């Protein structure tokens, strides 16, 4: 690698930026922009030289000569966070099997037709998690590759369907707590119109936490939350809750666990969690209970507040029959059959959970509505856009992943997916061929680089006078 030429070009361009600054210091924003672009170009050039040299070293390897024949060379371009990385890739033929292999991509764990580096794909997903596919495409600059919103969509679709596998290899010490809490709700995501389907897609969200703690007056936050998301329609709902139960088993010592509270608005898919989560009990969401009661109470017009008070009195005293009789009287006198019967059905199907919400001191209030808005709706349903089923499922999973692990670990998720794609359990063709790479001696090149830097430092001294005069002239103009 001609590192000296790289440094010479970088320093030369850097000096030009410096000269432009002292000529027009009021345009400092241009200096900042030019310096950043220079840095990106230099890094891209360095990575291009690095990969090309690695390919050349594979060609020169004596181990390669014993097993592989050189077939052809081609230029390959990767989209990265610093721009295009252009390098030479050599294809080899295995003498024993006749198989054609590109050994350099195998060495860096790059899938055969992949156009993005790991960090480049991670940046694309990171932007797409917050903004539109088109915005994410525009954020990645490439001179030789076409990056469209369809390209970004395909990257989102490639996210692993079962992200929970990502964590299974991580060792963790089991925590000991008395109670755990699960809150769950759903978002209605607009479906892309097709010939046979229309309407909404149900995106499910559940999050597990150890409790709530005060942050400041009137504000609380969850303790160690972990989010689970996706579509999981139909029979897959069982897989959803099994995944959550598996997470609890992996991270918590269930011998000391007294109860897992599942806060529910009464939806069947949420209540089904009680059949899968060990030591779980259902708790009614007071917010949805209030909506049913308010809807019925508004029918009584001038007696609305009194009606509400009586409903809550029957709830506190565990009098379901009295509450149902009151609903019947309201229907006979004021009408509103749909509102009354909906409330009656909710009472009957969730009375035990309602009682637990009001009388169990360990049960907590529910904030699922706000979490759905923040985790899903903000990106997927609050704006006029349509989603496919696979796209909405993967985006739900990606947004949960970011909240669980942090945005910086999206690169690990990309690498996890690529490793599975490459099936890295088997040895690649580069085993032993490039083992000398880390041992390369750069001392001669380093000495040349240091000597060049010393010469440049001597040259910089001559520019001091020019800079001083430029500053003086600018000060006189002020």
GUTI-856849 format. One record per atom (N, C-alpha, C): x, y, z; residue in one letter. Coordinates in steps of 0.1 Angstrom, whole numbers, plus 5000, padded with zeros to 4 digits. Example, Ala and Ser with C-alpha at 12.3 -4.5 7.8 and 13.67 -1.06 7.14 Angstrom:
BEGIN
513249435078a 512349555078a 513249675078a 512849785071s 513749895071s 512950005079s 
This chain:
BEGIN
500849885000x 500050005000x 500950125000x 500650224991x 501450344990x 500850445000x 501150425013x 500650505023x 501250645023x 502450655017x 503050795016x 502350885007x 501950824995x 501150904985x 499850944991x 499250854999x 497950885005x 498151005014x 499151005022x 499351115032x 499751235025x 500551225014x 500951345006x 499651415000x 498751334994x 497551394989x 496651454999x 496551385011x 495751435021x 496251575027x 497551575029x 498151695035x 498051815025x 498351785012x 498251885002x 496851945001x 495851855001x 494451915001x 494151985013x 494651935025x 494352005037x 494952145037x 496152165032x 496752295031x 495952385022x 495352335011x 494552415003x 493252465011x 492752375019x 491552415027x 491952525037x 493152505043x 493652605052x 493852745045x 494452735033x 494652865026x 493352935022x 492352855018x 491052915015x 490452975028x 490652915039x 490052965052x 490653105055x 491953115054x 492553245057x 492253355047x 491953315035x 491453415025x 490053465027x 489253365032x 487853405035x 487353335048x 487853385059x 487553325072x 486053335076x 485353435070x 483953445073x 483153325067x 483753255058x 483053135052x 483553005059x 483553005072x 484052895080x 483252765077x 481952785074x 481152665072x 481652595060x 482152665050x 482752595038x 484052515042x 484752575051x 485952505056x 485652375063x 484652385072x 484152265079x 483652155069x 482852195059x 482352105050x 483452035041x 484352125036x 485452075028x 486351975036x 486652005049x 487451925057x 486851785059x 485551785061x 484851655063x 484851575051x 484551635039x 484551565027x 485951515023x 486951585026x 488351545024x 488651425033x 488251425046x 488451315055x 487751185050x 486451205045x 485751085040x 486451035027x 486851115018x 487551075006x 488851005009x 489551055019x 490850995022x 490650855028x 489650845037x 489350715043x 488850615033x 488050655024x 487550565013x 488650525005x 489550615001x 490750574993x 491650475001x 491850505014x 492650415022x 492050275022x 490750265024x 490050135025x 490150065011x 490050145000x 490150084987x 491550024985x 492550094989x 493950044988x 494149924996x 493549925008x 493749815018x 493149685012x 491949695006x 491349575001x 492049524988x 492449614980x 493249584968x 494549514972x 495249564982x 496449504986x 496249364992x 495149354999x 494849225005x 494649114994x 493849164983x 493649074972x 494949034966x 495849124964x 497149104958x 497949004967x 497949014980x 498648924989x 498148784988x 496748774986x 496248644984x 496748584972x 496848664961x 497448604948x 498848564950x 499648634958x 501048604959x 501248484969x 500248444977x 500448344987x 500848214981x 501848154987x 502348024983x 501247914986x 500547934997x 499447845000x 498347844989x 498047964984x 497047984974x 497447914961x 498747924958x 499247864946x 499147714946x 499147654958x 499047504958x 497547454956x 496547544958x 495147494958x 494347564948x 494647694945x 493747774936x 494447834925x 493747834913x 494347904901x 493548034899x 494348134895x 493748264892x 492948254879x 491748304880x 490848304868x 490648434862x 490248534870x 489948664864x 489948774875x 490048894871x 490049004880x 488849104876x 488249164886x 487249254883x 487149364893x 486749484889x 486549594898x 485249584906x 485349604919x 484149594927x 484049724935x 482749764937x 482549884945x 481549854956x 481949904968x 481049894980x 480650024985x 479350034988x 478850164994x 479150155009x 479750265014x 480150265028x 479750405034x 480050425047x 479650545054x 480450665049x 481650635042x 482550745038x 482550755023x 481650685016x 481550695001x 481950564995x 482250564982x 482550434975x 483850384978x 483950254980x 485250184982x 485450094970x 486450134962x 486650064949x 487949974950x 487849854947x 488949764948x 488949654938x 490049584936x 490149474927x 489849344934x 488949264928x 488649134934x 488949024924x 489748924929x 490148824920x 489348694923x 488948634912x 488248504913x 489148394910x 489148284919x 490048174918x 489248044915x 489947944910x 489247814908x 489947714916x 489147644924x 489647534932x 490047414924x 491347374924x 491847264916x 491147134919x 490747114931x 490146984935x 488746974931x 487947074933x 486547064931x 486047134918x 486947224913x 486547304901x 485647414905x 485447444917x 484547554922x 485247684920x 484447784917x 485047924915x 484748004928x 485748064933x 485548134946x 486348274946x 485648374952x 486348494954x 486748494969x 488048484971x 488548464985x 488648584993x 488848704987x 488848824995x 487448855002x 486348844995x 485048865002x 484848765013x 485348645011x 485148545021x 485948585034x 487148635031x 488048675042x 487348785051x 486748885044x 486048995052x 484648965055x 484148845052x 482748795055x 481748885047x 482048905035x 481148985026x 480348885017x 479048885017x 478248805008x 478548834994x 478448734985x 478848744971x 478348864963x 477048894965x 476449004957x 476149124965x 476749134977x 476449244986x 477149374981x 476349484981x 476849614976x 477249714987x 476949675000x 477149765011x 478149705021x 478949785027x 479749735038x 478849715050x 479349645060x 478449625072x 478049765078x 479049855079x 478649985085x 477850065076x 477950045063x 477150115054x 475650075055x 475449945055x 474149885057x 473549925070x 474349925081x 473849965094x 473450115094x 474150205087x 473750345087x 472450355079x 472250275068x 471050285060x 469850245069x 469950135077x 468950085085x 468650185096x 469650245102x 469550345113x 468750465108x 468950505096x 468250625091x 466750585087x 466650465081x 465350415078x 464450385090x 465050355101x 464250335113x 463550465118x 464050575114x 463550705118x 462850775107x 463450775095x 462850855084x 462450755073x 461950815062x 461450735051x 462550665043x 462150565035x 463150485027x 463850585018x 463150675012x 463750765002x 464850855010x 464550905021x 465450985029x 466750905032x 466550775036x 467650685039x 468450665027x 467850645015x 468650625003x 469450755000x 468850875002x 469550994999x 470751015008x 470650955020x 471750985030x 472950905026x 472850805017x 474050725013x 474450774999x 475650834999x 476150884986x 477050784979x 476850764966x 477650674958x 477750724944x 478950714939x 479150754925x 478850654915x 479050524919x 478850414909x 477750324912x 477050334924x 475950244927x 474650324928x 473650264923x 472250324924x 471650284937x 471350384945x 470750364958x 469350424958x 468350344957x 466950384957x 466250354969x 465050394971x 464250364982x 463850214982x 463850154970x 463650004969x 464849934975x 466049984973x 467249924978x 467149924994x 466750034999x 466550045014x 465449955019x 464349945011x 463349855015x 463849715016x 464549675006x 465149535006x 466049505018x 466749605022x 467649595034x 466749575046x 465649645047x 464749635059x 464149495058x 463749445047x 463149315045x 464049205049x 465349225048x 466349125050x 466649105065x 466149195074x 466349185088x 465849045093x 466548985102x 466148855106x 464748855112x 463948755108x 462648745113x 462648715128x 463548635132x 463648595147x 464848665153x 464748795156x 465848865162x 466248815175x 465348745182x 465648695195x 466848605195x 467148535184x 468348455182x 469648535184x 469548665181x 470648755182x 471348755196x 470448735206x 470948745219x 471248615226x 470848505220x 470948375226x 472448335230x 473348385222x 474748355225x 475348435236x 474648545240x 475148635251x 474948565264x 476048555272x 475848505286x 475448615295x 474448585304x 473948685313x 473648615326x 473848685337x 473548645350x 472148665353x 471448565358x 470048575361x 469748665372x 468748755370x 468448855380x 467348795389x 467348845402x 466348805412x 465448915415x 464148905412x 463149005414x 461848935419x 461049005426x 459748955431x 458648955421x 458649065413x 457549085403x 458149145390x 457549095380x 457749145366x 456449195360x 456649285351x 455449345345x 455549345330x 454449315323x 454349315309x 453149405305x 453349505297x 452249585291x 452249565276x 451049545271x 450949515256x 449849595250x 450049625238x 449049695230x 449349675215x 448649735206x 448749715192x 448649855185x 449249855173x 449149975164x 448549925151x 447650005146x 446949975133x 447750045122x 448449965114x 449350015104x 448650005090x 448650105082x 447950105070x 448650015060x 447849925054x 448349825045x 448449885031x 449449845023x 449549885009x 448449815002x 447749894993x 446649834986x 447149744975x 446549624975x 446749524965x 445449484959x 445449384950x 444249344944x 443349264953x 443949194963x 443149104971x 443149154986x 444049254990x 444049295004x 444049445005x 443449485016x 443349625019x 443149635034x 443049755039x 442749775054x 444049795062x 444049745074x 445149765083x 445849635087x 447149655091x 447949555096x 448049575111x 447949475119x 448149485134x 449549465138x 450249565143x 451549555148x 451549535163x 451949425168x 451949395182x 453149445190x 452949505201x 454049555210x 453849505224x 454849445230x 454749415244x 456149445250x 456149495262x 457449525268x 457449475282x 458549415286x 458749365299x 459649455308x 459249475320x 460049565329x 459949515343x 460849575352x 460849525366x 460049625375x 459649735370x 458849825378x 458949965373x 458550065380x 458650205376x 459250285387x 460050385383x 460750465393x 460550615389x 460550695399x 460250845397x 461550905391x 461350985381x 462451065375x 462351205380x 461251265380x 460951395386x 459551405389x 459051525394x 457651535398x 456751505386x 455851415388x 454851385378x 455451295366x 456651245367x 457251165356x 457851045361x 457550935355x 458150805359x 458750735347x 459650645349x 460250565338x 460350425342x 460350335332x 460450195334x 461750145338x 461850045346x 463049995351x 463449875343x 464549875336x 465049775327x 464049715317x 463549805309x 462549755299x 463149685288x 462349585282x 462849515270x 461549495261x 461749535248x 460649535239x 460549415230x 459349375227x 459149265218x 458049315208x 458449305195x 457449355185x 457449265172x 456349295164x 456249225152x 454749205149x 454449135138x 452949105135x 452448985142x 453148875141x 452748745148x 451248725147x 450648725135x 449248705133x 448848565134x 447548535137x 447048405138x 447748315148x 448048195143x 448748095152x 450148145157x 450748235150x 452048285154x 452048365168x 450748395172x 450648465185x 451248375196x 451148245195x 451748155205x 453248165205x 453848175193x 455348195192x 455748325199x 454948425197x 455248555203x 455348545218x 454448485225x 454448475239x 455448375244x 455748275236x 456748175239x 458148245239x 458348335230x 459548415229x 459748505241x 458648565246x 458748645258x 459048565270x 458348445271x 458648355282x 460048305282x 460548275271x 461948225269x 462948335274x 462648465271x 463448575275x 463448575291x 462348565297x 462248575311x 462948455318x 462848345312x 463548225318x 465048245317x 465548305306x 466948325304x 467548435313x 466748535317x 467348645324x 466948655338x 465948585343x 465448595356x 465348455363x 465648455376x 465548335384x 464148315388x 463448225381x 461948215383x 461648145397x 462648095403x 462348035417x 461948145427x 462448265425x 462148375434x 461048465429x 460548435417x 459548525410x 458148495416x 457448595421x 456148575427x 455048585417x 455148685408x 454148695398x 454648785386x 454048755375x 454248845363x 452948905359x 452849035361x 451549105358x 451449135343x 450449095336x 450249125322x 449049225322x 449349345318x 448349455318x 447749455304x 446349435304x 445649415291x 444449505290x 444249545277x 442949615274x 441849525271x 442049395273x 440949295270x 441149225257x 442049265249x 442249205236x 442649055238x 442048965229x 442248825231x 443748785229x 444448845220x 445848805218x 446748845230x 446348945238x 447148975250x 446748885261x 445448855263x 445048775274x 445548625272x 445848595259x 446448455257x 447748445263x 448448555266x 449748545272x 449748475286x 448648475292x 448548405306x 448848255304x 448548205293x 448648055290x 450148025288x 451048125285x 452348095281x 453448145291x 453048255299x 454048315308x 453848255321x 454948205326x 455048135339x 454648235351x 453748195359x 453348275371x 452648405367x 452048405356x 451448535351x 449948545356x 449548675358x 448148705361x 447848835353x 446548845349x 446048955341x 445649075350x 445949185345x 445549315352x 444849405341x 443649455344x 442949545335x 443649675333x 443649725322x 444249865319x 443149965323x 443350045333x 442350145338x 441950245327x 442850275318x 442550365307x 441450315299x 441550195294x 440450135286x 439150115294x 439250075307x 438150065315x 437350205316x 438150305318x 437550445319x 436850475306x 437350435294x 436750465282x 435350405281x 435250275285x 433950215284x 432950275294x 433450305306x 432550375316x 432150515311x 433050585306x 432750725302x 431750725290x 431850625281x 430950615269x 429550595274x 429350505284x 428050475289x 427550585297x 428350645305x 427950755314x 427450875306x 428050905295x 427651015287x 426151005282x 425650885282x 424250865278x 423250925288x 423650925300x 422750975311x 422751125312x 423551195304x 423451345303x 423751415316x 422751475322x 422951545335x 423451465346x 423351335345x 423751245356x 425051175354x 425851235344x 427051165340x 428051135351x 428351235359x 429251225370x 428751125381x 427551135384x 426951045393x 426950895388x 426750875376x 426750745370x 428250685371x 429150765367x 430550725368x 430950685383x 430550765392x 430850735406x 430250605410x 429050575406x 428350445410x 429050325404x 429450345391x 430150235385x 431450195393x 432250305396x 433450275403x 433250225417x 432050265423x 431750205436x 431450055435x 430750015425x 430449875423x 431749795420x 432649865413x 433949795410x 434749775423x 434849885431x 435549875444x 434949765453x 433649755453x 433049655462x 432749525455x 433349505443x 433249375436x 431849325434x 431049415429x 429649385426x 429349395411x 429649285404x 429449275390x 427949275387x 427149205394x 425749195391x 425149335392x 425449405402x 424949545404x 425349635392x 426549625388x 426949705376x 426249665364x 425949535362x 425149495350x 423749535351x 423149535362x 421749585364x 421749735361x 422749805365x 422749955362x 422849975347x 423649895340x 423749905325x 422449875319x 421649785324x 420349755318x 419449865320x 419449935332x 418550045334x 418950165325x 420250185323x 420650295314x 420150265300x 420250145295x 419850105282x 418350125280x 417550085290x 416050095289x 415650245289x 416350325296x 415950465298x 416550565288x 417850535284x 418550635276x 418950575262x 418750445260x 419150385247x 420650355247x 421250375235x 422750345234x 423050195236x 422350115229x 422549965231x 423949925228x 424549975218x 425949925215x 426949965226x 426850085231x 427750125241x 427550045254x 426250025257x 425949945269x 426449805268x 426149735257x 426549595256x 428049575255x 428749675248x 430149665248x 430749675262x 430249765270x 430649775284x 430349655292x 429149595290x 428749475297x 429749355294x 430049345281x 430949235276x 432249255282x 432749385283x 434049405289x 434049375303x 433049405311x 432949375325x 433049225327x 432249155319x 432149005321x 433448935318x 434048975307x 435248905303x 436548945311x 436449055318x 437649105324x 437449145339x 436449095345x 436149145359x 437249105369x 437748985368x 438848945377x 440049035375x 440349065362x 441549155360x 441249295364x 439949345364x 439649475368x 439749485384x 439349375390x 439449375405x 440949385409x 441749305402x 443249305405x 443849445403x 443349515393x 443849655390x 443549745401x 442449725408x 442049825419x 442449775433x 442749645435x 442949595448x 444249535451x 445049495440x 446349445442x 447349555443x 447949575455x 448949685457x 450149675448x 450449555443x 451649535435x 451349565420x 450149575416x 449849605402x 450049755400x 450549785388x 450949925384x 450049975373x 449950105371x 449250165361x 449850135347x 449150145336x 449550105323x 449850225314x 450950215307x 451250325298x 451450275284x 450750165280x 450950105267x 450650195255x 449550275257x 449150365246x 450250455242x 450950515252x 452050605249x 453250545243x 453550415247x 454650345242x 454350305227x 453150265224x 452850235210x 453050355201x 452550465206x 452750595199x 454150625196x 455050605206x 456450635205x 457250535197x 456950405199x 457750305193x 457250275179x 455950275177x 455450235163x 454850355156x 453850415161x 453050515154x 453850625148x 454850675156x 455750785152x 456350765138x 456650635135x 457250605122x 456250535112x 455250465117x 454550375108x 453150405106x 452450475114x 451050505112x 450550645114x 451450735118x 450950875121x 451050955108x 451650895097x 451750965084x 451050885073x 450650945063x 449950875052x 450850785044x 451150665048x 452050575041x 451450435042x 451750345032x 451350215033x 452550115034x 452250005041x 453249905044x 452849765039x 453849695035x 453649545032x 453649475046x 453249355046x 453349275058x 454749255063x 455649205053x 456949185057x 457749315061x 457449425054x 458049545057x 457649595071x 456349595074x 455849635087x 456449545099x 456449415096x 456949325106x 458449355109x 459249375099x 460649395101x 460949535108x 460149635104x 460349765110x 459949765124x 458849695128x 458449675142x 459649615150x 460249515144x 461349445151x 462549535152x 462849615141x 463949705141x 463849815152x 462649875153x 462449975162x 462549925177x 462049805179x 462249745192x 463749715195x 464449665185x 465849635186x 466649755190x 466349875184x 467049995187x 466850035202x 465650015207x 465350045221x 465949945231x 466149825226x 466749725235x 468249735236x 468849755225x 470349745224x 471049875221x 470349965215x 470950095211x 471250095196x 471250215191x 471450225176x 472850185172x 473850195181x 475150155177x 475250005174x 474349925179x 474449775177x 473749725165x 473149815157x 472549775144x 473649705135x 474849755136x 475949695128x 476149545133x 475949515145x 476049375150x 474949295144x 473749355143x 472549285138x 472849255123x 473449345116x 473749325102x 474749215100x 475749215109x 476849115108x 476248975112x 475248975121x 474648855125x 473848795114x 473148875106x 472448825095x 473348775084x 474448845081x 475448805071x 476148675075x 476448665087x 477048535092x 476148415089x 474848435092x 473948325089x 473848305074x 473848405066x 473848395052x 475048325046x 476148345052x 477448285047x 477648145053x 476848115063x 476947985070x 478447965075x 478848055084x 480248065088x 480647945097x 479647855099x 480047735107x 481047655099x 481147665086x 482047595078x 483247685075x 484347625073x 485647695070x 485547755056x 486147875054x 486147935041x 487447895034x 487547935021x 488747905013x 489947985017x 489748075026x 490948165029x 491648115042x 491248005047x 491947955059x 493347935057x 494247995064x 495647975063x 496348055052x 495548105042x 496148175031x 496648315034x 495848375043x 496148515046x 496648535060x 497148425066x 497548435080x 498748525081x 499448555070x 500648645072x 500248795072x 498948825069x 498548965068x 498849045081x 498548995093x 498849075104x 500349095107x 501149005101x 502549015104x 503349095095x 502649165085x 503349245076x 504149355083x 505449385078x 506249485084x 506149615076x 505549715083x 505349845077x 506449945081x 507449905088x 508449995094x 509050085083x 509450025071x 510050115061x 509050215056x 507850185053x 506850285049x 506550385060x 506550335072x 506350435083x 507550535084x 508750485082x 509850575082x 509750685071x 509350635059x 509150725048x 508050835052x 506950785058x 505850875061x 506350975071x 507050925081x 507551025092x 508551125086x 509351085077x 510351175070x 509551275062x 508451235055x 507651325047x 506951425057x 506451385068x 505851475077x 506751575083x 508051535085x 509051625090x 509251735079x 509351695067x 509551795056x 508351885055x 507151835057x 505951915056x 505952015067x 506351975079x 506452065091x 507352185088x 508552155081x 509452265077x 508752355067x 507952305058x 507252385049x 506152475055x 505552415065x 504452485073x 505052615079x 506252605083x 506852725089x 506852845080x 507052825067x 507052925057x 505652985055x 504652915058x 503252965057x 502853055068x 503553045079x 503253125091x 503153275088x 504053325080x 504053465077x 502853495069x 502453415059x 501253435051x 500053445060x 499953345069x 498753345078x 498753465087x 499853505092x 499853625100x 499453745093x 499953765080x 499553875072x 498053875069x 497553755066x 496153745063x 495253775075x 495653735087x 494853765099x 494953915101x 496153975099x 496254125101x 495454205092x 495354165079x 494554235069x 493054225073x 492654105077x 491254085081x 490854165093x 491854175103x 491554255115x 491454405111x 492254455101x 492154595097x 490754625091x 490154525085x 488854545078x 487754545088x 487954505101x 486854495110x 486554635116x 
